[in-house]
Amino acid sequence: MFHIFLEIVQQSDLGASGGKKTKSRMIHSGLIEADLFELAPCGLAVVAPSGEILRANRLLRGWIGVRSGSEGQNLAACLAGEGQAFFASLIESLRQDEPVEEVFALLQRGNGAILPVYLNAVLRRETGAAARGAETVHLSFISAWRRTEYEAELRRGKRAAEQLAAIVSHSSDAIVSVDAAGRILNANRAFGEIFQFERAEIMGAKLADLIVPESFREQFAEKLKRAALRPIKGEIVRRRRKDGVSFDFSLSLAPIRDERTGATVAISAIYRDVTTVTRAAEHIEFLLREVNHRSKNMLAVVQAVARQTARFAESPEAFTDGFMARLTAIGASHDMLVSREWRGVEIAELTRIQCCELIESEESRISVSGDLIEINPRAAECYGLALHELATNAVKYGALSTPDGWVELEFALEQDSGLYRFTWREQGGPPVSAPERSGFGVCVLTRTAPQSIEGESRLDFPPEGLTYSLSAPLTQVAMAGAE
């Protein structure tokens, strides 16, 4: 900085010649240079080789107690200790073209105090016939105390810059800077890791070409234009990795400005992965729609159960008992679905829940075998209601109403037809005959259950025990992806 002011002194003082400038330009230039010289944050002086002060700026005049317009004091006298000898050696060094930079000296202040300073000096030889090789010495002085403050501030700034660089380097967010055309100037390590690019692939490439899907590039270009003027925070965008997989990010953009001119020289972009958050929000939205849909379906099921139970009930008490039992069966299926976040249930677990509540410790009297797959929520409601009706009837009238009876329950995936078949077969119970009239249970088994899963059913009453089968396309029963 001080060499800059020395150059100003050289260009602005004592007979600078040459060039064909207009008078107005010379006056304007002279005023600017005079202001820079006078208001410089360090002491500036132009002196003769003898030490006589020819010109001093305001700060130096204040230090040595010289009034403006009476600079004729000898600078060597203002140097504490062997000031004259020190100044003479300084002049000799300059004449030998030896640099005089950052030389420590003690300046005698006007009030008698000593001010430690660092001194820089250059020798200037005037040219032209009138000058006859006249020499002037141009000096700058900076207070050692102020320099210590500057150096401390520089160290603090350096530490702050290093800390910021470490934060950026080790951030889990992808941070990148681009020019106005969108070319990458720099990027942190996380950018390469997240988007799966090597550093050689990143530097100098266009950011849009690397990570912005084709359909969003026009929007991205508009964002860069806006970000060159003012920051943009927290916009959700879709970006892709090198392998083509897309993710959701929160994007913040901000202009990087030149400290001196204030012009935007680059744009910073910070990408924070919010894929988990957006997927969770989408899942919540899906669940809300699903709850609304299932609530309507459940109300329809409950209404149908109520109507059919009332239709076949012989008394209000019978209606209450039958209706509450069926609601309990529906509730048991729903409890399982809720505990698994409506992702389906294992058919074996559903069978255990629906049958064990009726026969309690006699669970071993129902054998379950076959292809025990995971079924979807709609099929779980259907199978749960059918199992409840079959188990209830078996306990009241069928194989489970006597100590020696049992039930064989088989699930089979028929590869050729693509059907999933459920068979209930009772053995060892009292002789069976077809009922004189069809009740609600028969309605559930032969109409409600098969219709819910686009299937077919068959209910038979051979003397040795009731049999029931329900078959439906596997696509209507299994969870997506199950085989």
Secondary structure, 3 states (H helix, E strand, C coil): CHHHHHHHHHHHCCCCCCCCCCHHHHHHHHHHHHHHHHCCCCEEEEECCCCEEEEECHHHHHHHCCCCCCCCCEHHHHECCCHHHHHHHHHHHHHCCCCEEEEEEEEECCCCCEEEEEEEEEEEECCCCCCCCCEEEEEEEEEHHHHHHHHHHHHHHHHHHHHHHHHHHHCCCEEEEECCCCEEEEECHHHHHHHCCCHHHHCCCEHHHHHCCHHHHHHHHHHHHHHCCCCEEEEEEEEECCCCCEEEEEEEEEEEECCCCCCEEEEEEEEEECHHHHHHHHHHHHHHHHHHHHHHHHHHHHHHHHHHHHHHCCCHHHHHHHHHHHHHHHHHHHHHHHHCCCCCEEHHHHHHHHHHHHHHHHHHHEEEEECCCEECHHHHHHHHHHHHHHHHHHHHCCHHHCCCCEEEEEEEEECCCCEEEEEEEEECCCCCCCCCCCCHHHHHHHHHHHHHCCCEEEEECCCCCCEEEEEEEHHHHECCCCC
